[in-house]
């Protein structure tokens, strides 16, 4: 499982926690894989704590999501920082060795790094459009939200 796959699993859990039980082996495995690397350490503990327990009432699931959203963003930011540090270390190695496999790894990480930033921006746009639609009921807004959702889906492939 790659880092981006673990983030996709946690993001899906965060978005779907109001609809289904997210305390699944897949989510726990993603947390286990990220745990040694995420700073501050409490982010993984907090996410893990809030996926457990039964939440039968809507307000409980809403509260769960309100905790998971910023916790997930912290985890994603930590991963982005780690990728940046790894790219810096590889850049120094490439400067010393001129090894093309190191350059290819830098390019792969740069794509991952870019996708993390792009995903966050698209999600912010979708959140803003959702709030605007709630206030205005502009019929063009859902179409724009669907377009942005398709963009997010394309990033995963």
N, C-alpha and C positions, 0 to 999 in steps of 0.2 A: 504494500500500500504506500503510495507516494504522499508527500506532505500536502499537495493540493487535493488529493482524494480525501485525506483526513479532514481537511478544512471543509470540503463539500459535504461530507457526512455530518459534521457538527453544524454547519449552516442549515442544512435540511432539517436537522433535529430542532434547531432554534425556531425555524419558520413553521414547522408542523406540530410543535408541542401542544398547541391548543386543540389539535384534531386527533392525535394518537399518542400512545405511550411511547416515549422515546428512550426509555431505559432498555436498550437493545444491546446484544453482543457487539454489533457493528459500531455503535457509538462508544461503548466502553473500550473496544479495541483502539479506536481512533484516539481516545483520551490517553490510553496507556502508551501509545506510540509517541505522542507529543509531550507527555509529562516530563521527561528528563530535560527537555530543551526550552520549555516556556518559562519566561520571566515576566512578572513576578510569579512565584510558584503557586500562590493562592488562586490564580485564575483557573487552573485545571481542577483544583479541589472544589472551588465554588461551582463550576459547571457540573462536576460529578455529583455534588450534593443536591443540586436542583433538578437533576434528571430522575432521581429516585422518588419514591413515595407516590401514593395515589392522590390524584387531583380530579375529583369527580365533578366539582362545580366549576362553572365558567370563570368565575372570578379567581379561583385558585390557578387555573391554567393561564389566565391572563397575567397573574402575578409571576408565574413561572417564566413566561416569555419576557416579561419586563426585566427579570434578572439575567436571563440567558442572552438577550441581545447585546448588552454592553460587555458581558463577559466574553462572548464570542468575538466581538470586535477587538478586545484586548488580546485574545489569543491570536487572532489574525495579524494584528500589529506586531506582536512578538515574533511570529513566523517571518513577517516581512523584514524585520530587523535582522533576524538570523540569516536570511538569504542575502541581505546586503553585506553582512560581515563575511559570509562565505565567499561572495563575489570579490570582495576586497582582498582576501587571502589568496584566492586563485589568481587575481590580477598580479599580485606580487610574485607568485610562483611563475606565471607566464612570462613576466618581464625577465626573470632570472634564467628560465629554461627554454623559452620559445617553443614549448611543447604544444602542438596543435590540438591534442586531446584536451588539454587544460583550457584552451581558447573555446573549444566546442562546449565544454561544461559551463564556462562563463556565459556563453550565448544562451544555453538552455535555462540557466538560472535567471538571466535577464528577462527571458520571456515569462517565466513564472512570476518574477517580481512585478513586471508590468501588468500581468493579469490580475494580481492582487489589488493593485491600485485602481485599475479599470473597473473591477467588480464593485469595489467600494463606491466609486463615483456613480455607477449605474444604480446601485441600491439606494443611494441618497436621492437620485432623481425620481426613482419609483416611489419612495416614501413621500417626497414632496408632492408628486402628482396625485397620490392617493389622498393626501390631506386636501389638496385643491379640489379633487372630484367630490369629496365628502361635502365641501362647502358650496360648490357651484353646480354639480351634476352636468358639467360640460360633456356632451356625448363623444367628443374627440379624445378625451383623456384616457378612457379604457384602451383604445386602440394604441396609443403611445405606450401605455404600460405593457401591453402585450408585445409590442415591438422590442422594448427594453428587456422583457423576460426572454424573448427569443435570443437576443444578444448574449444574455447570461448563459443560456443553454448551449450556444455555440462555443463559448469559452471553455466549457467542460469537455468538449470533444476535440 
